[in-house]
Amino acid sequence: MDIDDVKAELGILMTRMQNEPADRHELYLMIMEKLNEMRAFGMPVPEDLVKLEAALEAEFAQDLRDASAGGGHGSGN
């Protein structure tokens, strides 16, 4: 696996994330997968992408906590 190929794929994912905000979770998973591939091959992982991964993970975790605190979806009490 070539580091330039991985960087190019990550760049494409970042562009898609900016252009398709409705698919943020899917793109987060794709970024996470690519970063994990880089880690598995012992490649250097860009710090800015690590920070982005952590920020998105925290955002999605907060969304889950908010949904749980709100009682989920329903027709009322």
N, C-alpha and C positions, 0 to 999 in steps of 0.2 A: 504494500500500500504506500503510495507516494504522498508526502505531506502536502504538496501543492494541490493534489486532487482533493484531499480532505478539506483544505482551506477553501477551495473553489465551491465545494458542496455546501460548506457552512455559509459562505457568502450568499449563495442562492437561497438557502433557508432563511437567512436574515432578511433578504429582500422580500421573500414571500410573507414573512411574519409582518412586515410593515404594510404590505399591500392587502393582506387577508386577515384582519384582526379576529374574525370569527373563528379562525382555525388555530388560535394561539396554543391551545393544549396539544393538538397534533404536532405542531411545529416544535413545541417544547420537547415532546417525546423524541422527535427526529434529531434535534440538537443534542439531547442527552445521549442518544444512541451513537451519534458520530463522535462525541467527546469520549464516550466509553471505549469506542474502537481505538481512538488515538491513545488512550491510556493503556489499553491492552497491548498495543504494539510498541509501547514505550516512547511514543512521540511526545514532544512538548505540547502542552495544552495551553492555548491563549488565555491569559488571565481574565481578559474582558469577557470572554465567553463563559468562563467558569462563574464569574459574577452574575452574568445574565441568567445562567442556568439556576443559580441559587435564588435570584430575585423572582424568577418565574415560579420556581418550586414553592417559595414562600407565599406568593400570590395565590396559587392554586390551593395550598393548604389553608389559607385564610378563607377562601371561598367555601371550602368544605366545612370549616368551623362555623361560618356564618349560616350555611344551609342547615347544619345540625342544630344550631341554637334557635333557628327560626321554626323548627318543628317540621321542616320539609315541606312538601307540597300537599295541599289538601283543600277541602271545600269549607273549612272553618270548624269552629267548636260549637 
